[in-house]
Amino acid sequence: MKFKKYLMFLLIAALAVVIAACGSDSEGDNKDNNEEESSENTGSEGDSESEKVEGSVVIDGSGTVFPLMAKLAEEYMGEKPDVSVEVSRAGTSAGFEKFLAEDGTDFNDASRVIKDEEKAKAEELGMEIKELKVALDGLTIVTHPDNDWATELTEDQVKGIFLGEYTNWSDVNPEWPEEKIQTYGPNENHGTYEFFYENILEEQDLVSDINLQQDYSTLVTLVAEDKNAIGFFGFGYYDNNKDKVQAVSIDFGDGAVEPSLDTIAEDGDYAGYTRPVFTYLNVDNAKEKPQVLDYALYIMNNVNEFAGETGFAPIPEEEAKTLVSELEALK
């Protein structure tokens, strides 16, 4: 009897060893499977990492658009640290020269639409380009803060001043000072100059002694230091320098309108001095360099968020969405 019990004990012990061994093999198999899955997952993450955009994006052009594009570049690089976005401000026309060239820039910011001769240059180079409307700007007439007489002007008075039809302030209004008017503005490299010349002055020559500058900060300083100064530039430069210059309200026929983010609109109260601003994309570069297309998409997905804080009115959301869809189609 005792012997039978002993045999039973040995049998149970043997079964326990077999079960333990099977369990160990199963755990080993599971471990191997888990390691394989882990390895596959790691490989997937590696592939994901390799798909992240990297490289450089080069932008030049409009000094007016510069603050907006610089802000977008800063925010983008915060999210995509492997991409370097370089933003310069040679001016719209000078920027197009750099853009419309072999190995040219990826984008050209512009405060006017592209000209026919510039389109012809692109065709000559076999370059496909795309216009991206990014914001609305209000051309702003500015004076010295101590100028308490010319706080409101009609469209015709602005034209007369910059065409040289008036020499002194008293020529505009006999009650105003008999002091010579000093005019200032951006030079011919800038789309703002061209917009003013073509749309405001209707292609008539500016007064011969106007002081034209390449740098907008220099313009702000010149107006801020000259009590008899009057100048023009984009709303953003005025908005960021309200402590140095003041904006002139413009009467377009229904009373004086002050430029502001509320009045700047293509169908708004300040429509007469409102203009769209753009960036132009080298489509060939966008197709060849993923970071260029990625940045173009970032612009149109986010531009309205940053327009206001850089002195621009936003474009209609449906226009932005349409451009996003068109850019997505380039993938």
C-alpha positions as CSV (number, residue, x, y, z in Angstrom):
1,M,0.0,0.0,0.0
2,K,2.8,2.3,1.0
3,F,4.6,1.4,-2.3
4,K,1.5,2.3,-4.4
5,K,1.3,5.7,-2.6
6,Y,5.0,6.2,-3.3
7,L,4.5,5.4,-7.0
8,M,1.5,7.8,-7.2
9,F,3.7,10.5,-5.6
10,L,6.4,10.0,-8.2
11,L,3.9,10.1,-11.1
12,I,2.4,13.4,-9.8
13,A,5.9,14.9,-9.4
14,A,6.8,13.8,-13.0
15,L,3.7,15.4,-14.4
16,A,4.5,18.7,-12.5
17,V,7.9,18.8,-14.1
18,V,6.5,18.3,-17.6
19,I,3.8,21.0,-17.0
20,A,6.5,23.4,-15.8
21,A,8.6,22.7,-18.8
22,C,5.8,23.3,-21.2
23,G,4.9,26.5,-19.4
24,S,8.6,27.6,-19.8
25,D,8.5,26.8,-23.5
26,S,5.3,28.7,-23.9
27,E,6.7,31.7,-22.1
28,G,9.8,31.5,-24.2
29,D,7.7,31.5,-27.4
30,N,5.6,34.4,-26.1
31,K,8.8,36.3,-25.3
32,D,10.2,35.6,-28.7
33,N,7.0,36.7,-30.3
34,N,6.9,39.8,-28.2
35,E,10.5,40.6,-29.1
36,E,9.7,40.2,-32.8
37,E,6.7,42.4,-32.4
38,S,8.7,44.9,-30.5
39,S,11.4,44.8,-33.2
40,E,8.7,45.4,-35.9
41,N,7.3,48.3,-33.9
42,T,10.7,49.8,-33.5
43,G,11.2,49.5,-37.2
44,S,7.9,51.2,-37.8
45,E,8.9,54.1,-35.6
46,G,12.2,54.3,-37.4
47,D,10.3,54.6,-40.7
48,S,8.1,57.3,-39.2
49,E,11.2,59.2,-38.0
50,S,12.7,59.0,-41.5
51,E,9.5,60.5,-43.0
52,K,9.9,63.6,-40.9
53,V,10.7,66.7,-43.0
54,E,14.1,68.2,-42.8
55,G,16.3,70.6,-44.8
56,S,15.9,74.3,-45.6
57,V,13.3,76.6,-47.0
58,V,14.5,79.9,-48.5
59,I,12.1,82.9,-48.8
60,D,12.7,86.5,-49.9
61,G,10.7,89.4,-51.2
62,S,8.3,91.9,-49.7
63,G,9.3,93.9,-46.7
64,T,5.6,94.5,-46.0
65,V,4.9,90.7,-45.8
66,F,8.1,90.0,-43.9
67,P,6.7,90.3,-40.3
68,L,3.9,87.8,-41.1
69,M,6.2,85.3,-42.8
70,A,8.8,85.7,-40.1
71,K,6.2,84.9,-37.5
72,L,5.0,81.9,-39.4
73,A,8.6,80.7,-39.8
74,E,9.3,81.0,-36.1
75,E,6.2,79.0,-35.2
76,Y,6.9,76.4,-37.8
77,M,10.5,75.8,-36.8
78,G,9.2,75.4,-33.2
79,E,7.2,72.4,-34.4
80,K,9.6,71.2,-37.1
81,P,13.1,71.7,-35.6
82,D,14.8,69.8,-38.4
83,V,13.8,72.4,-41.0
84,S,15.5,75.8,-41.3
85,V,13.3,78.5,-42.7
86,E,15.2,81.6,-43.9
87,V,13.2,84.7,-44.4
88,S,14.7,87.9,-46.1
89,R,13.1,91.1,-47.3
90,A,14.8,92.5,-50.4
91,G,11.5,93.9,-51.6
92,T,8.8,92.5,-53.9
93,S,10.5,93.3,-57.2
94,A,14.1,92.5,-56.0
95,G,12.7,89.3,-54.5
96,F,11.2,88.2,-57.8
97,E,14.6,88.5,-59.4
98,K,16.0,86.0,-56.9
99,F,12.9,83.8,-57.2
100,L,12.8,83.7,-61.0
101,A,16.3,82.2,-61.5
102,E,18.1,78.9,-61.7
103,D,18.4,77.5,-58.2
104,G,16.3,80.5,-57.0
105,T,14.4,80.9,-53.7
106,D,11.5,78.6,-52.8
107,F,9.0,81.4,-52.1
108,N,8.8,85.1,-53.0
109,D,6.6,87.3,-50.7
110,A,4.8,90.0,-52.6
111,S,2.7,93.0,-51.8
112,R,1.4,93.1,-55.3
113,V,0.4,90.6,-58.0
114,I,3.1,89.1,-60.2
115,K,3.6,91.1,-63.4
116,D,3.3,89.8,-67.0
117,E,7.0,90.1,-67.6
118,E,7.7,88.1,-64.5
119,K,5.3,85.4,-65.6
120,A,7.1,85.4,-68.9
121,K,10.4,84.9,-67.2
122,A,9.0,81.9,-65.3
123,E,7.8,80.4,-68.6
124,E,11.2,81.0,-70.1
125,L,12.8,79.1,-67.2
126,G,10.2,76.3,-67.5
127,M,9.2,77.1,-63.9
128,E,5.7,76.4,-62.5
129,I,4.7,78.9,-59.9
130,K,1.6,79.2,-57.6
131,E,0.1,82.3,-56.1
132,L,-0.9,82.0,-52.5
133,K,-3.0,84.9,-51.1
134,V,-2.0,85.1,-47.5
135,A,-3.6,88.3,-46.0
136,L,-5.0,91.8,-46.5
137,D,-3.1,94.9,-45.9
138,G,-4.2,98.5,-45.6
139,L,-1.9,101.1,-47.2
140,T,-1.5,103.7,-44.4
141,I,-0.7,107.4,-44.7
142,V,1.3,108.5,-41.7
143,T,2.5,111.9,-40.2
144,H,4.5,113.1,-37.3
145,P,2.6,112.8,-33.9
146,D,2.7,116.6,-33.5
147,N,0.9,117.1,-36.8
148,D,-2.6,118.2,-35.4
149,W,-3.9,119.6,-38.7
150,A,-3.7,116.9,-41.4
151,T,-5.4,114.2,-39.3
152,E,-7.9,113.7,-42.1
153,L,-7.4,113.9,-45.9
154,T,-9.4,113.1,-48.9
155,E,-8.1,110.7,-51.6
156,D,-7.6,113.7,-53.9
157,Q,-5.6,115.6,-51.3
158,V,-3.3,112.6,-50.8
159,K,-2.8,112.4,-54.5
160,G,-2.1,116.1,-54.8
161,I,0.5,116.0,-52.0
162,F,2.5,113.1,-53.5
163,L,2.2,114.4,-57.0
164,G,3.7,117.7,-55.9
165,E,0.6,119.8,-56.6
166,Y,0.9,121.3,-53.1
167,T,4.2,122.7,-51.8
168,N,3.2,123.8,-48.3
169,W,0.6,122.6,-46.0
170,S,-1.2,125.9,-46.4
171,D,-1.6,125.1,-50.1
172,V,-3.8,122.1,-49.0
173,N,-5.8,124.2,-46.5
174,P,-5.2,127.9,-45.9
175,E,-5.7,127.3,-42.2
176,W,-2.8,124.9,-42.0
177,P,0.9,125.9,-41.4
178,E,2.8,127.6,-44.2
179,E,5.5,125.0,-43.9
180,K,7.0,122.9,-46.7
181,I,5.6,119.4,-46.9
182,Q,8.2,116.6,-46.7
183,T,7.2,113.4,-48.4
184,Y,8.5,109.9,-47.7
185,G,7.9,106.4,-49.0
186,P,9.5,103.0,-49.8
187,N,11.6,102.8,-52.9
188,E,11.0,101.1,-56.3
189,N,12.1,97.7,-55.0
190,H,8.9,97.4,-52.9
191,G,5.5,96.4,-54.1
192,T,4.1,99.1,-51.8
193,Y,5.7,101.7,-54.0
194,E,4.3,100.1,-57.1
195,F,0.8,99.8,-55.5
196,F,0.9,103.4,-54.5
197,Y,2.2,104.5,-58.0
198,E,-0.2,102.4,-60.0
199,N,-3.4,102.3,-57.9
200,I,-3.3,105.5,-55.9
201,L,-1.5,107.9,-58.2
202,E,-2.8,106.2,-61.4
203,E,0.8,105.9,-62.8
204,Q,1.6,109.5,-62.4
205,D,5.1,110.4,-61.3
206,L,5.7,111.1,-57.6
207,V,6.9,114.5,-56.5
208,S,10.5,114.9,-57.5
209,D,12.0,115.5,-54.0
210,I,10.3,112.6,-52.3
211,N,12.6,110.7,-49.9
212,L,12.4,107.0,-50.9
213,Q,14.0,104.4,-48.7
214,Q,14.7,100.6,-48.9
215,D,14.3,100.0,-45.2
216,Y,10.9,100.5,-43.5
217,S,12.3,101.1,-40.1
218,T,14.3,104.0,-41.6
219,L,11.1,105.4,-43.0
220,V,9.4,105.2,-39.6
221,T,12.4,107.1,-38.0
222,L,12.4,109.8,-40.7
223,V,8.7,110.5,-40.3
224,A,9.0,110.4,-36.5
225,E,11.8,113.0,-36.6
226,D,10.2,115.5,-39.1
227,K,7.1,117.5,-38.0
228,N,6.2,118.3,-41.6
229,A,6.6,114.7,-42.8
230,I,4.0,112.6,-44.5
231,G,4.7,109.1,-45.7
232,F,3.1,105.8,-46.7
233,F,3.6,102.1,-46.0
234,G,1.8,99.0,-44.9
235,F,-0.6,99.0,-41.9
236,G,1.6,96.6,-39.9
237,Y,4.5,99.1,-39.7
238,Y,2.2,101.8,-38.4
239,D,0.5,99.4,-36.0
240,N,3.9,98.5,-34.5
241,N,5.0,102.1,-34.2
242,K,2.0,104.0,-32.9
243,D,4.2,105.6,-30.3
244,K,6.3,107.2,-33.1
245,V,3.9,108.1,-36.0
246,Q,0.2,108.6,-36.4
247,A,-2.2,107.4,-39.1
248,V,-4.2,109.8,-41.3
249,S,-7.9,109.0,-41.7
250,I,-8.9,108.9,-45.4
251,D,-12.2,110.2,-46.8
252,F,-13.2,108.1,-49.7
253,G,-16.4,110.0,-50.2
254,D,-18.5,109.0,-47.3
255,G,-16.5,110.5,-44.4
256,A,-13.0,109.9,-43.0
257,V,-12.1,106.3,-42.3
258,E,-9.2,105.3,-39.9
259,P,-7.2,102.3,-41.0
260,S,-7.7,99.3,-38.6
261,L,-8.0,95.6,-38.7
262,D,-11.8,96.2,-38.6
263,T,-11.9,98.6,-41.6
264,I,-9.3,96.9,-43.8
265,A,-11.2,94.7,-46.2
266,E,-11.7,94.4,-49.9
267,D,-15.4,95.3,-49.5
268,G,-15.0,97.3,-46.3
269,D,-14.9,101.0,-45.4
270,Y,-11.1,101.1,-46.1
271,A,-11.5,99.2,-49.4
272,G,-9.9,102.1,-51.4
273,Y,-6.5,101.5,-49.8
274,T,-6.9,97.8,-49.1
275,R,-4.8,95.3,-51.1
276,P,-4.2,91.5,-50.9
277,V,-0.6,90.4,-50.2
278,F,0.9,87.1,-51.4
279,T,3.6,84.6,-51.3
280,Y,4.5,82.9,-54.6
281,L,5.6,79.2,-54.5
282,N,8.1,77.5,-56.8
283,V,5.9,74.4,-57.5
284,D,8.9,72.4,-58.9
285,N,10.8,72.9,-55.6
286,A,7.7,71.9,-53.7
287,K,7.4,68.6,-55.6
288,E,11.1,67.9,-55.2
289,K,11.7,69.0,-51.6
290,P,9.1,67.8,-49.1
291,Q,9.9,70.5,-46.6
292,V,9.0,73.3,-49.1
293,L,5.5,71.8,-49.7
294,D,5.1,71.1,-46.0
295,Y,5.8,74.8,-45.2
296,A,3.4,75.9,-47.9
297,L,0.7,73.9,-46.3
298,Y,1.6,75.2,-42.9
299,I,1.3,78.8,-44.2
300,M,-2.3,78.3,-45.5
301,N,-3.4,76.2,-42.5
302,N,-2.2,78.8,-40.0
303,V,-1.9,82.2,-41.6
304,N,-5.2,83.6,-40.4
305,E,-4.2,82.8,-36.8
306,F,-1.2,85.1,-37.0
307,A,-2.4,87.7,-39.4
308,G,-3.8,90.1,-36.8
309,E,-0.9,90.1,-34.5
310,T,1.4,91.1,-37.4
311,G,-0.8,93.9,-38.7
312,F,-2.9,92.2,-41.3
313,A,-6.5,91.4,-41.8
314,P,-7.2,87.7,-42.5
315,I,-8.4,86.4,-45.8
316,P,-11.8,84.6,-45.9
317,E,-11.5,81.1,-44.5
318,E,-12.9,79.4,-47.5
319,E,-10.2,81.0,-49.7
320,A,-7.5,79.5,-47.3
321,K,-9.2,76.1,-47.4
322,T,-9.3,76.1,-51.2
323,L,-5.6,76.8,-51.4
324,V,-4.8,74.1,-48.9
325,S,-6.7,71.6,-51.1
326,E,-4.8,72.7,-54.2
327,L,-1.5,72.3,-52.3
328,E,-2.5,68.9,-51.1
329,A,-3.0,67.9,-54.7
330,L,0.7,68.5,-55.3
331,K,1.7,65.5,-53.1
